[in-house]
Amino acid sequence: MKYRIRNLVATVLFVALNSLIFTAMAQISPYNFGLREARDGIDRYWAMYNAHAEALAQGMEVTYEGIDTLDIELPSDFQTIPLGPYTDFSGLTLYVTNNVRHGSLFALDSPSEPVVLDKMLVDSGDFREVSALANGDKLLVLTDLHPWTERIGYGYRIHRRDILLLHDGVAANAPIAPWNTDSTKLQAAVVDISLKQKVFRGLNLYRTEQSQFRTHCLSVTGQCNVLIEDVHVTTPKSRMTGDGIFGIINSVNVTFRDVTVDGTYSGFGASRDYGYAFSLSNLWNTTFERVTADGNWGVFGTNYLSNTTLRDCDLNRFDIHCYGRDVLLERCTLRQRQTQFSSMYGTVAFDSCHFIDCIPVRIRSSYNAYTPFDIEMRNCLFEVTSRHHSLVNVMLLDTATNSRPELAVKCWPNLKIENMTVVAPATVGTLNLYEPTGKVSELKKPVGYISDVIVNGLKVIRPNGKTAKIKVRLSSRQFLSDKKMGFTVNS
């Protein structure tokens, strides 16, 4: 009996010891790859790279415990640092100098494989008859090889994309718009995924003034359930353009939380200069919480986004360039520029938002894709100026009817306002609900979809808080509608 007890104790101790050893080995540090001995920034880069590459190969995590600040330089054979599912930089301040090439410093990527399926299945959301999709958790990436539209003045075509999250062959979400149409030419790919959360957190990234090339922070492709948290990126003023600090593609359930962007590579504001903090493409169910971002051009450059939520954010711009559905902004501050959409569906809703000298909603014209959607504004505050005193700016171009049947009718959005406060200086006497800008000849053609414009509760005050009056106009220019219009203002 004593022997059995001794064996049991020994077994327990052995298991406990092995558990401690496994726990100790579950993390790797850049110190294990020569960080202490590093002679320069290139050596420090390789210490980081090798630590992450080994951790990914071994199914381990990288720890930055005891590392407060690193100054790295990208080498001539610079490679993006591959990430595992969990990366916590523990508040690391990282200075990066890049004189090699444009590229992403970190990446979390999964490959896709082509899959053949009938476009009739896409709108049903049931793919159980397709063997490659019938089991497990997957992302189904959809591309329409028939052009959706062509961007006027830019010389390129837009091919719409959608992404569906599947479990055992059944989709958890629907596409932005129907795919079973005569003009759709479907190409599909599948990504095997894990539902386990992937984390990227605790990093302060400084892109140095000495850099001649852009270093994007993070690239994510083909992922589900990603948290990007407590990340701060600072960029010096530069003539470089085309930024994309965070590049997220073909992914679902992505959350940005407590992220700050101070500056982007987007030139000095000349025509066609551009560059974004958030370069997003083909995402479903994306959330931004307490994100503060400012850049010369505007901090969002996105396409093919469905079900997007922003809460408690402070931004100079949010947009879906082309093809999106359903956006909710709660308690957000928008300043200087605009929210901007084209080929939009569903509802764009603002709840308790603050608009400061900006265009609350702009319908972009260059894609010639005016699709039906609704705008709702609840309990919002709009600080108008002589420059910006209209809620919905519809940009117009004198263009031919779009050849794609889904885009043939030019639709304007419905608008519903509940309890809005307008702060208006004495120099501004008019609030326009719609502001068409562009070719006057376009206004001679009836627009589609718009039928209801409702204002319930409008309070006007001066900047000093005193009560004031303002004239509310449906539109700064007359327009025609193919439906009977309802326009109601209840103060």
N, C-alpha and C positions, 0 to 999 in steps of 0.2 A: 504494500500500500504506500509506504514511504517512497519506494522507487517510482511508482506511478505519479506521485505528487511532484517529486523532483523533475521527472520528465515533463510534466505539465508546466511547471515553473520555467524550465529551460526552454520549452517551446514558446511560451508567452514572451519570454525575454528575447528569444531569437526573432520572433515576428515583430516585436516592438523595435528592436535594434535595426532590422531591415527597413522598417517603416521610416525610422529617423534618417537612415542612409539615403532612402529613396527621396525623402523630402529635401534633404540637403543637396542632392544631385539634381533636383527638379529645376534648378535655376543656374544660369551661367552669367558671368559678368564679363564686360569688355576687359576687365583686369586679367581675366584668364587668357586673353589673346594679345597681351603686350601693351596695354594702355599705359601702365606705369613707366614702361621703358620707351614709350613713343618719343621720337625726337622732334616731330613736327606735326602739322595738321593732317598731312596725308597718312602718316602712321596711325594717328588717332582715328581717322576714317576707317582704315582697315581693321582696327581693333573692334570697332562697332560692327562693321560688315561681317566679319568672321564670327563674332558672337551670335548675331542673329541667324546667320546661315547654319551654324552648328545647332543652335536651339531648334530651328525649324526641322532639320534633319533628324534630330533625336527626340522630337516631341517635348521639348523643354521650354522654359521661359527665360528671358533675359532680365536680369536685375540691374538697376542703376543705383542701388544703395551705395551711399558714400561718394557719389559723383555729382557734384553741384553744377559745374560749368565745363563745357568742352568747346574748343575752338578747332574746327576741322576744315580741311581743304580737299576738294574732290580731285582725285588723281586723273591722269590722262586715260586710264582704262576704267573710269568710273562706271559702276554698276548700281542699279537701284537696290536698296537694302530690302531683302524679303522678310516679311513678318509672319509670325504665327498668330494664333487666335487671340492671344492676350499680350499686350505690350503696355507697360506702365513705366514712364520715364521718371516718375517720382519727383517731378518739378525741375527736371534738368533744363538748364539754359544752354542752348546749342547755337553757336555762331558758325555759319557756313559760308565759305568763299568758293565760288564756282567760276573758273576760267576755262572750262573744258567744253561743255555742251549743255543745252537745255535738257532737263530731265527731272523725274520725281525722285526724291531722296528715299522715300519708303513706299512699299507696295504690298497690298494684300489682294492676290489675284487667284481666280480659279478658272480652269479652261472650260470651254464649251465644245460640244460635239453636234454636228448637223443631224437633224431629224426630219423625216418626211411625214407630213400629215395633210389632211384635207382642210382647207380654210373654213369649211362648214362647221368644223368642230370648235373653232376658236370662240365664236359667240356663245356656244352652249356651255363652255367651261368643263366639259366632260371628255377626258382623253383616255379613259380606261381601255379603249379598244386599241390603243397604240402601245405596243409592247415596251418601247423605250421610255414611256412616260407612266406606265401603269402602277409602278411600285416605288415607294420611298418618297423623299422630299426633293423637289427639283424646281429649278427656274426654267420657264419656257420663254425664250427670247424670240420675238417676232419682228421681222423686217419686211416692209412692203417694197418690192423691187420696182414697182410702177411708181414714178414720182408722185408725191403728194402735191407739191407745188414748186415753183421756182422763185427764188428770192430776187426781187426786182432791184437792179442796180448793183448786184453783188456777183452775178454770173454763176450761181450754183443751184442745184436742185435739192429739194428736201425729200428724203425717203422716210416716211413715218415708221416709228418703232413702238412696240408695246412689250410689257413683261408681265408674266403671270406666275404666281406662286402655286405649285401643285403639291398635293399630298395624296399619294396612291391614285394618281391620275385625275383628281378633281381639283379645279382651280379655286383658290381662296378669294380671288378678285376677278374683275371683268376688264376687258380692254377699254381704252379711252373712247373709241368709236368702232362701229361694226367692221368686221373683216370679210364677211361673206358678201362681197359686192363684185359686180362684173369687172370693175377696174382694179381690183386687188390682185397682186401677184405675190404670193406668200413664200417667204424663206424663213425657216425656223431652226433654232438650235436649242440644246438642252444643257443645263449645268446641274450636276449633282451637288447638293448642299447639305450642310449641317444647320440645324435650328439653334445650336448653342451660340450664345452671344460672343461676338468678337469685339475686343476693346482696344482702343488707341487713346491713351490719356497722359496728362501730366507733362506736356512739353512746351517750352518757350523757345521758339525758333526765330533767330535773327539772320536775315540774309544781308550779308555785309556790303558796304559801299564799294569794296574792291572787286566785286563780282562783275564779270562781263556777260554771264549767261544766267538764265532763270533756274532756280532750284525750287521745284514744286514740292510741297510738303508730303502729300499722301495721295497715292493712286489706289482705288478700290474697284475691282471688277468681279462680277458674278458672285455676290455675297448676299447673305440673309442675316438680319439681326446684328447690325454693326453700331457700336457706340463710340463716337468721337467726342471726348470730354476734356475740359480744362486744357485746351490747346490755344496758344497765343502766338501769332505770326506777325513780325514787324519787318517792313520793307522800306528801304530808303527811297527818296525821290530819284527817279531814273528815267532815261529815255527809252528803256526797254518796254516792249508791249507784248500782248498775247498771254498774259498771266492765266494761271489756273491753279491756285494754291492747293485746293482740294479737288481732285478729279474722280468723280464717282460715276460708274457706268454699269448698266444692266444689273441692278441690285434692288433689294426690297427691305423694308423695315430698317432704315438707316436713321440714326438720331445724332444730331449735333447738339451738345449741351455745354454751356459756359465756354464758348469759343469767341476769341477776339482777333480781329484782323485790323492792323494799323498800316494801311497803305498797300498798294498792289503795283505790279509792273504794268502800267497802262499809259505810258507817255505823259505828255503835258497838256492833253486835252485838245490837240489838233484833230481835224476831221479824219475819221477812220482809225484813230488811235483807239485801242481797246485792251481790255485785260480784266479778268475777274478773280474774285476770291474763291467762289464756288462754281466750278464748271461741272454741271450735272447733266447726265443723259440717260434716259430710259430707266426711271425709278418709280417705284410704287410705295406709298406709305412712308414718306420722309418727314421727319420732325426736326424743327430748330427751336431750341429753348435757350433763352438768355444769350443770344448771339449778338455781338456788337461788331459792326464791320463798316469800314469806310475806305473807298478807293477812288481814284480820279475818274474812272470811266463808269463805275457802278459795280457792285460787288457780286451780282448774280448773273450768270450766263448759262441758261438751262434750256433743254428741249425734252419733250416726251415725258413729262412729269404728271403723275396721277396721285391724288389724295395727299396733298402737302399741307403741313401745319406749321405755323410760326407763332411762338408765344414769347412775349416779353423781350422782343428783339428791338435793336436800334440800328437801322439800316439806311443807306442812301438810295437803295434800289432793290426791288425784287422783280423778277420777270420769268415768264415762260415764253421763250422766243416763238416757238411754234409747236402746236399739238400738245394739249394738256387737258386735265379735268380736275375740278374740285380743289380749291385752295381756301384755307381758313387762316386768318391773321388775328390773333388775340393780344390785346394790350401791347401792340407794337408801335414804335415811333418810326415814321418815314419822313425823310428830310431831303431837300435839294433836288431830287430827281423824280422818280415815279415807280409805280408798279406797272408792268407792261405785258401784254398778252397778244397772241394771235392764234387762230385755229384752236380756240378754247371751248370747252364744253362744261356742263354742270354748273356749279356755283362758285363765285369768288366772294367770300364773306369777310367783312371786317367787323370785329367786335371790340369796342373800347379802344380804338386806335387813335393815334395822334399824327395828323398830317401837318408838316411845317414847310411852307413855301415849296410845295411840290405838286405834282399831278397825281392824285390818288389812283386813277386808273387810266392807262393809255392803251388804245387798240392799235397795234403796230400795223402799218400798211404794206410794208415791203414784201410780205409773203402773199399778199392778195388772198387771204384766207380768213374771211369774216364769218365765223361759225356761231351758232346760237348758244348763249349762256346767260346766266343771271348774276347781277351784282346786288349784294346786300350789305348795308352799313348800319350798325347798331351802336348807339351810345359813343359816337366818335366825335373828335375835336379837330376842326379844320382851321388852321391859321392861314387865312388867305392874304395874298399880296396883289399888287397891280400886275405882276407877272403871272401868277397862278391863282385864279379864282373860279375854276371850273372843275367839276368832279370827274367827268368822263371825257377824255380827249379821244375823238375818233379821227385818226389820220386817214386821209383820202388820197387816192391816186386815180387818175383817169385811165383805167386799164380795161382790157377786154375781160369778158367773163372767164373765170378760171375753167380750164378744160376738164378738171376733175369734177364729176357730177356732185360729189359730196360738198364741194366748195362753190358751186355755181351761183347760189343765192348769197348776196352780201347781207349778213345779219348784223343788227345792232343789239346789244344786251338790254334786257329789262333792268330796272333800277328800283330798289326799295330801300328807303331810309327810315330808321326809327331813332328819334331823339338825337339829333345832331346839334352840336354847338359850333357856331362860326365866329371866329375872332376876326373882325374886319376893321382896318383903319378907315378913317373918314374918306380917304382917297378912293376906296373901293365901294361902289354902290350896287353891284350886281353879282349874284351867284348864278353861274350857268351850270345846269345839270349835265348837259352835253355840249361839247365844243368841237364841231367838225372843222378840221384844218386841212387844206389841200385844194385840189381842183374843184372849182365851183360846179362844173358840169356833172360831177358825180352826184350832186344833191338833186339833180333833175330825175334821177332814177329811184323808184321806190325801194326802200330797204326792207329786209325781211325780219321776222321773228319779233321784234320789239312791239309790245302791245300794252304794257303796264308800267307806269312811272308813278311811284307813290312816295310822298314825303309826309310822315307822321311825327310831328314834333321838331320844330326848328327854332333854336334860340340864337340870337345874334348879340354880340357884345363887342365893345371897343377893347383895344389892348389894355386899357386901364380898368376894365371890368364893368364899365357902365353899359346899360342896355342901349341897343341901337337897332336900326332897321336896315334891311337890304332887300333888293328886288330879286326874286327868284324867277329865272327864265328856264323854260324847258331846254332851249338850245340857243347858242349864239348865232346860229344861222338856221333858216327854215329848211326842213327836210320832209321827204315823203315816205310814208310807210304803206306796205301792202296789206296791213291789218288796221282795224279800227283802234285808235290810240286812246288809252285812258291815262289822264294826267291829273293827279290830285295832290294838293298841298294843304296840310292841316297843321297850323302852327300850334 
